[in-house]
């Protein structure tokens, strides 16, 4: 699914830092609660005071195992921690504890659907690894008597860094991947996914090349904290790199930042390679050993995964794969669908309404499905009235509007608005006979083989019945009378 831009192929890989949902830090008991006063949640271990030693947080390991299981990855029975050496004011030890040579999660994949033109296609992005590491502190650039400040509250916060292969070929693919990854980590509960608070931070490695050529030099866009900015940043970076190459310049490997005010990326520093960090095994931490019994226990305690639930929806409710995937974007949407489908016995109709009218109204109102004023039971009752031909599809939309606005229950709204379909064959036949008599030209054209002439008869019939005629019944009677 390569999308050429000015004759160039775009190549994108992702590195995502997901903050793990533990109550304490990865190597200390200090709290990770967001929003505390600066330096009130940094203990002696986080500040790297002499004589302190890191102790592994078991909860962080179990969340890494859960992620590995969710993406069908290999979970290493033995992994090691390393020291990643670099100097920065908010890194008190002068190094970051991370994993390099042997990460805890290896391989795996993330699949999602993508709209390509009028087609919906399935895309799979391969993951290279996911490894545990600690976060650094934060530099505060407010004016502290002409100086910057350092807040070490985040120092030691547990992170899972998730690294992909360079499998994405457009900003649309990149955003779709990031949304799917966000869904996975929040679904299984290992990360709250709050991008504004920095719980889910994405770095995009972007390069361009001529089709079939070697990979180009990449530039890493750091800390993209919204899906909207992610797409804008990648699109700008792609255009910038192509312009540079076309003007005869060479792309230099660099770390760049995106400025949402200007819509542009700007270089922050030359990008380091692994050798620049002088990785070596951390002597204070023993190897992390994960037995199969530990993995099986974590697996047994996990909730049903979205991909497993989607497979069940296809199997049990006879839904298309696309519908099943869309309905498992969140646990709340999936629960709403299941409750509706079980109550009305019409799974495909329930899916159509939830992905259509319900989603449209939620998006317009900027609401989550938990806030929807139409309950699953009410939607099921509405679908039931469509299925038993009490109301037409057009009338159903009016009933849904009434439900959304709190005008009462389904049958009461149908009665109040006079929306019941006309099911009296004798009354309907009289309307059809009158319309046929008033439109002899359409009758002749239809009998002469012009199928479209039927539309000129259906419209007046529906109008004469004030929209209450059953369209299927109208068509059947028309065909019968027209031979």
C-alpha positions in Angstrom: 0.0 0.0 0.0 2.8 2.4 -0.8 1.7 5.9 -1.3 4.1 7.9 -3.5 4.6 11.6 -2.7 6.2 13.5 -5.6 7.6 10.2 -6.8 9.1 9.2 -3.4 8.1 6.4 -1.1 7.5 7.3 2.5 8.9 5.0 5.2 7.8 5.4 8.8 8.7 3.5 12.0 7.4 4.3 15.5 8.8 4.3 19.0 6.1 4.7 21.6 6.6 5.2 25.3 3.6 3.9 27.3 3.6 4.8 31.0 2.7 1.7 32.9 -0.3 1.9 35.3 1.6 0.9 38.5 1.1 3.0 41.6 4.8 3.2 42.3 8.0 3.7 40.2 9.9 1.0 38.4 12.8 0.7 40.8 11.4 2.5 44.0 8.3 2.8 46.0 7.8 6.5 45.2 4.3 7.5 43.9 3.7 8.1 40.2 0.5 10.2 40.7 0.2 13.0 38.2 0.1 16.7 39.1 2.0 16.7 42.4 4.1 19.7 43.4 7.6 19.5 41.9 10.1 17.1 43.6 7.5 15.8 46.2 7.5 12.3 44.6 11.2 11.7 44.2 12.8 9.5 46.8 16.5 8.8 47.4 16.6 6.1 44.7 15.0 8.4 42.1 17.5 11.2 43.0 20.4 8.7 42.8 21.8 9.5 46.2 24.9 7.6 47.1 24.3 4.0 48.4 20.9 3.6 46.9 20.0 0.5 44.9 17.2 -0.2 42.4 14.6 -2.9 43.2 12.4 -4.2 40.3 8.6 -3.4 40.4 6.8 -6.8 39.8 3.7 -4.9 38.6 5.7 -3.3 35.7 7.0 -6.8 34.6 3.5 -8.2 34.6 2.2 -5.3 32.5 5.0 -6.0 30.0 3.9 -9.7 29.9 0.3 -8.7 29.3 1.4 -6.5 26.3 3.4 -9.3 24.9 0.5 -11.7 25.1 -1.8 -9.1 23.5 0.3 -8.7 20.4 1.3 -12.4 20.0 5.0 -11.7 20.8 7.7 -13.8 22.3 8.2 -13.1 26.0 11.9 -13.7 26.9 12.5 -16.1 29.7 15.6 -14.1 30.5 16.2 -10.4 29.8 18.7 -8.0 31.2 18.8 -4.3 32.1 21.5 -1.9 30.8 22.7 1.5 31.6 22.1 4.0 28.7 24.7 6.7 29.3 24.0 10.4 28.5 24.1 13.7 30.3 21.0 15.8 30.8 20.1 18.0 33.8 16.9 16.0 34.6 18.7 12.6 34.5 20.2 12.5 38.1 22.3 9.3 37.7 23.9 10.4 34.4 22.4 7.3 32.8 19.0 5.7 32.2 18.2 2.1 33.2 16.7 0.5 30.1 17.0 -2.8 28.2 19.2 -3.0 25.1 20.5 -6.4 23.9 17.8 -8.7 25.3 14.3 -7.0 25.7 11.5 -8.6 27.6 9.1 -8.6 24.7 10.3 -9.6 21.2 8.4 -9.5 17.9 4.7 -9.4 17.7 2.4 -7.4 15.4 -0.5 -4.9 15.4 -3.2 -5.1 12.7 -5.9 -2.5 11.8 -8.2 -1.5 9.0 -7.5 1.5 6.7 -9.7 3.4 4.3 -7.8 3.5 0.9 -10.0 5.3 -1.6 -13.3 3.5 -1.6 -11.7 0.3 -0.3 -11.2 -0.9 3.3 -8.0 -2.8 3.6 -6.3 -4.6 6.5 -2.8 -3.5 7.4 -0.3 -5.3 9.7 2.7 -3.5 11.3 5.5 -5.8 12.7 6.9 -4.9 16.1 10.6 -5.3 16.7 10.5 -5.2 20.5 9.1 -3.7 23.6 11.4 -3.1 26.6 11.1 -1.8 30.1 12.9 1.3 31.2 12.6 4.3 33.6 11.6 7.8 32.6 13.8 10.9 33.2 12.7 14.0 35.2 11.5 17.2 33.6 13.2 20.5 32.9 11.0 23.5 33.8 11.9 26.6 31.7 9.8 29.1 33.7 11.9 32.0 35.0 13.4 30.8 38.3 15.5 33.9 39.0 17.0 33.7 35.5 17.4 29.9 35.7 15.6 26.7 34.6 14.2 24.3 37.2 14.4 20.5 37.5 11.4 18.4 38.6 12.3 14.8 39.4 8.7 13.6 40.1 8.7 11.7 36.8 12.2 10.3 37.3 11.9 6.5 37.6 8.3 6.3 36.3 7.9 2.9 34.6 7.8 2.9 30.8 7.3 0.3 28.1 9.0 1.4 24.9 7.4 -0.2 21.9 9.4 -0.2 18.7 8.1 -1.1 15.2 9.7 -2.2 12.0 9.7 0.6 9.3 6.4 -0.8 7.9 4.2 2.3 7.5 4.0 4.1 4.2 1.9 7.2 4.9 0.8 9.5 7.7 -2.7 7.9 7.5 -1.1 4.4 8.2 1.0 5.9 11.0 -2.1 7.5 12.8 -4.1 4.3 12.3 -1.3 2.2 13.9 -1.0 4.7 16.8 -4.7 4.6 17.5 -4.8 0.8 17.4 -1.8 0.6 19.8 -3.5 3.1 22.0 -6.6 0.9 22.0 -4.6 -2.2 23.0 -2.7 -0.7 25.9 -5.8 1.0 27.4 -8.0 -2.1 26.8 -5.7 -4.4 28.7 -5.2 -1.7 31.4 -1.5 -1.4 31.3 -1.6 2.4 30.5 -4.2 5.1 30.9 -3.3 6.4 27.4 -3.5 10.1 28.5 -1.5 11.8 25.7 -1.8 15.3 27.3 -0.3 14.1 30.6 2.5 12.3 28.7 1.3 8.7 29.5 1.4 7.8 25.8 4.1 9.5 23.8 4.9 8.7 20.2 8.1 9.3 18.3 7.9 8.9 14.5 11.0 8.0 12.5 10.4 9.4 9.0 12.5 8.9 5.8 11.8 9.0 2.0 13.3 7.0 -0.8 12.8 6.3 -4.5 10.7 3.2 -4.9 12.9 0.1 -4.7 15.9 2.0 -3.4 17.7 1.7 -0.1 16.2 3.2 3.0 16.8 6.9 3.3 18.2 8.8 6.3 15.6 9.1 9.0 14.7 12.0 11.2 12.9 11.3 14.5 9.9 13.5 15.4 9.8 13.5 19.2 6.9 13.5 21.7 3.8 13.7 19.4 1.0 14.1 21.9 -2.1 14.0 19.7 -3.2 12.1 16.6 -4.0 15.3 14.8 -0.5 16.7 15.3 1.0 13.4 14.5 -0.4 13.5 11.0 0.4 17.1 10.5 4.0 16.6 11.6 4.7 13.6 9.4 3.1 15.2 6.3 5.3 18.4 6.9 8.5 16.3 7.5 7.9 14.3 4.3 7.5 17.4 2.2 10.5 19.0 3.8 12.8 16.0 3.2 11.7 15.7 -0.4 12.3 19.4 -1.0 15.8 19.1 0.5 16.7 16.1 -1.7 15.3 17.8 -4.8 17.3 20.9 -4.1 20.5 18.7 -3.9 20.9 18.6 -0.2 21.7 15.5 2.0 19.4 14.6 4.9 21.2 14.5 8.2 20.0 12.1 10.9 18.5 14.3 13.6 15.9 14.6 16.3 13.2 17.1 15.5 10.3 18.7 17.3 6.9 19.7 15.8 5.5 23.2 16.4 1.7 23.0 16.2 1.5 26.8 15.9 3.6 27.0 12.7 2.8 23.4 11.5 6.5 22.9 11.0 9.2 20.6 12.3 12.6 22.0 13.5 15.8 20.2 14.3 16.6 19.9 18.0 19.9 17.9 18.0 21.8 15.5 15.9 20.4 12.0 16.4 22.5 9.6 18.4 23.2 6.0 17.5 23.3 3.1 20.0 27.1 3.3 20.2 26.9 6.9 21.5 25.1 5.8 24.6 27.8 3.3 25.6 25.3 0.7 26.8 26.5 -1.9 29.3 24.7 -4.3 31.7 23.6 -2.7 34.9 25.6 -4.3 37.7 23.0 -3.4 40.3 20.1 -5.4 38.7 20.1 -9.2 38.2 18.7 -10.7 35.0 14.9 -10.6 34.8 13.7 -14.3 34.7 10.1 -15.0 33.6 9.0 -18.6 34.0 6.2 -20.1 31.8 4.0 -20.6 34.9 4.2 -16.8 35.5 3.2 -16.1 31.9 0.3 -18.6 32.1 -0.9 -17.0 35.4 -0.9 -13.5 33.9 -2.7 -14.9 30.8 -5.4 -16.5 32.9 -6.1 -13.2 34.7 -6.4 -11.1 31.5 -9.7 -9.9 30.1 -10.8 -11.0 26.7 -8.5 -9.3 24.2 -10.0 -7.0 21.4 -8.8 -9.2 18.6 -10.2 -12.3 20.4 -13.5 -10.5 21.0 -13.6 -9.4 17.3 -13.1 -13.1 16.2 -16.0 -14.1 18.6 -18.3 -11.4 17.1 -17.6 -12.8 13.6 -18.2 -16.3 14.8 -21.2 -15.8 17.2 -23.0 -12.9 15.5 -22.1 -13.6 11.9 -20.6 -10.0 11.5 -18.2 -9.0 8.8 -14.6 -8.7 10.1 -14.7 -5.0 9.5 -17.8 -4.5 11.7 -16.3 -6.7 14.5 -13.1 -4.7 14.5 -14.9 -1.4 14.7 -17.1 -2.5 17.5 -14.2 -3.6 19.6 -12.4 -0.2 19.5 -13.3 0.1 23.2 -14.8 -2.1 25.9 -17.7 0.2 26.3 -18.7 0.1 22.6 -18.4 -3.7 22.6 -20.6 -4.0 25.6 -23.2 -1.7 24.1 -23.3 -3.8 20.9 -23.5 -7.1 22.8 -26.4 -5.8 25.0 -28.2 -4.5 21.9 -27.7 -7.6 19.8 -28.8 -10.0 22.5 -31.9 -7.9 23.2 -33.1 -7.6 19.6 -31.7 -10.7 18.0 -30.6 -8.7 15.0 -26.8 -8.4 15.3 -26.1 -6.9 11.9 -28.8 -4.2 12.3 -27.4 -3.4 15.7 -23.9 -3.1 14.2 -25.2 -0.8 11.4 -27.0 1.5 13.9 -24.1 1.7 16.3 -21.5 2.3 13.6 -23.9 4.7 11.8 -26.4 6.9 13.6 -25.2 6.3 17.2 -21.5 7.1 16.3 -22.6 10.1 14.3 -24.5 11.6 17.1 -21.8 10.8 19.7 -19.2 12.5 17.5 -21.3 15.5 16.9 -22.0 15.9 20.6 -18.3 15.0 21.6 -19.6 12.3 23.9 -18.4 8.8 24.9 -20.8 5.9 24.4 -21.2 5.7 28.2 -22.9 9.1 28.0 -25.3 8.2 25.2 -28.9 9.2 26.1 -30.1 6.1 24.1 -29.6 2.9 26.1 -28.8 -0.4 24.5 -32.3 -1.6 25.5 -33.9 1.4 23.8 -31.9 0.8 20.6 -32.8 -2.9 20.7 -36.5 -1.9 21.0 -36.2 0.4 18.0 -34.6 -2.3 15.9 -37.3 -4.6 16.9 -39.9 -2.2 15.5 -38.0 -2.0 12.2 -37.8 -5.8 12.0 -41.5 -6.4 12.6 -42.4 -3.7 10.0 -44.1 -1.4 12.5 -42.0 1.5 11.2 -39.8 2.2 8.1 -36.1 3.0 8.2 -36.9 6.7 7.6 -39.4 6.7 10.5 -36.8 4.9 12.7 -34.5 7.8 12.3 -37.2 10.1 13.7 -37.8 7.7 16.6 -34.1 7.7 17.3 -34.1 11.5 17.4 -36.9 11.4 19.9 -35.0 8.9 22.0 -31.9 11.0 21.9 -33.9 14.1 23.0 -35.5 12.2 25.9 -39.1 12.3 24.4 -40.0 8.9 25.9 -39.8 5.2 25.0 -39.9 3.7 21.4 -43.6 2.8 21.2 -44.7 6.1 22.8 -42.7 8.1 20.3 -44.1 6.1 17.4 -47.6 6.7 18.6 -47.1 10.4 19.3 -45.6 11.1 15.9 -48.0 8.8 14.0 -45.1 6.8 12.4 -46.6 3.4 12.2 -46.3 1.9 8.7 -49.4 1.3 6.6 -49.9 -2.5 6.6 -53.5 -2.5 5.4 -53.2 -4.0 2.0 -56.6 -2.8 0.9 -55.8 0.8 1.8 -52.4 0.6 0.1 -53.8 -1.0 -3.0 -56.3 1.9 -3.4 -53.4 4.4 -3.2 -51.4 2.4 -5.8 -54.3 2.2 -8.2 -54.8 6.0 -7.9 -51.1 6.7 -8.6 -51.1 4.2 -11.6 -54.1 5.9 -13.1 -52.5 9.4 -12.7 -49.2 8.3 -14.2 -49.9 6.4 -17.4 -46.7 7.5 -19.0 -44.5 5.9 -16.3 -46.6 2.7 -16.6 -46.1 2.5 -20.3 -42.3 3.2 -20.0 -41.9 0.5 -17.4 -43.9 -2.1 -19.4 -41.7 -1.1 -22.4 -38.6 -2.2 -20.4 -37.5 1.0 -18.7 -37.0 -0.2 -15.1 -36.1 3.3 -13.8 -39.7 4.4 -14.6 -40.7 2.5 -11.4 -39.1 5.2 -9.3 -41.6 7.7 -10.8 -44.4 5.6 -9.3 -42.9 4.7 -5.9 -42.3 8.4 -5.0 -46.0 9.5 -5.4 -47.2 6.4 -3.6 -45.0 7.1 -0.6 -46.0 10.8 -0.6 -49.7 9.8 -0.8 -49.3 7.5 2.2 -47.4 10.3 4.1 -44.4 8.0 4.2 -46.2 5.3 6.1 -46.3 2.7 3.3 -44.0 -0.3 3.7 -41.5 0.1 0.8 -41.1 -3.6 0.4 -44.9 -4.1 0.2 -45.2 -1.2 -2.2 -42.7 -2.8 -4.6 -44.3 -6.2 -4.4 -47.8 -4.8 -5.1 -46.5 -2.6 -7.9 -44.8 -5.5 -9.6 -47.9 -7.6 -9.2 -50.2 -4.9 -10.8 -47.7 -4.1 -13.6 -47.3 -7.8 -14.5 
